[in-house]
Amino acid sequence: MIFAHIFQGRSIRLLALALRGLRIDETEESGENTTIEELEYFEFGQEGNAEAYLLDGWHAAEKDHRWSSMWAELRCKTTENRGYYLKLHYAYYAASGNTNIYVNDTLLTTLDGKEPIVKIEIRPEVLHKDGNQVISFETSNAISPNETGDNFDDRILGICIYTLDLNPIELE
């Protein structure tokens, strides 16, 4: 389809694409539709096992940890029809402030960096029945060390995660 416009006595042609239809499908390349196995212990370093479970918002793995950006997500699989404990070993970039932890868009807690290891209860009603869960990390004031003058690192740093344990709560 060609459209012609007259501008200051000159003919200007604008080219456009005519579509009769358009279909957009998700592909397996996104990683969100691929089948994952249940994993209880996630290691986030270069030799770790968390890579296949990461969704958006993560920086490259470092030796024994990985930094999130302002918003990062991790997918996981649960098989037990009960609550879980999430045990997180993390570090905190003080200039970025607190980090909120969500499971399936439900806020569980806010981390303030006072304890390097935290244990968080995930109630059964928060979990999806199909076993596909998403853990999200939100550091709304995340900033880069370069912006604060700490060093020349331009990455926006949220939370630094070393390990994450996800275990069912034992029935009593």
Secondary structure as GFF3:
##gff-version 3
##sequence-region A 1 172
A	DSSP	beta_strand	2	7	.	.	.	ID=ss1
A	DSSP	beta_strand	10	15	.	.	.	ID=ss2
A	DSSP	three_ten_helix	28	30	.	.	.	ID=ss3
A	DSSP	beta_strand	41	43	.	.	.	ID=ss4
A	DSSP	three_ten_helix	51	53	.	.	.	ID=ss5
A	DSSP	beta_strand	66	67	.	.	.	ID=ss6
A	DSSP	beta_strand	71	77	.	.	.	ID=ss7
A	DSSP	beta_strand	84	92	.	.	.	ID=ss8
A	DSSP	three_ten_helix	94	96	.	.	.	ID=ss9
A	DSSP	beta_strand	99	103	.	.	.	ID=ss10
A	DSSP	beta_strand	106	111	.	.	.	ID=ss11
A	DSSP	beta_strand	117	122	.	.	.	ID=ss12
A	DSSP	three_ten_helix	124	126	.	.	.	ID=ss13
A	DSSP	beta_strand	132	138	.	.	.	ID=ss14
A	DSSP	alpha_helix	145	148	.	.	.	ID=ss15
A	DSSP	beta_strand	159	168	.	.	.	ID=ss16
###
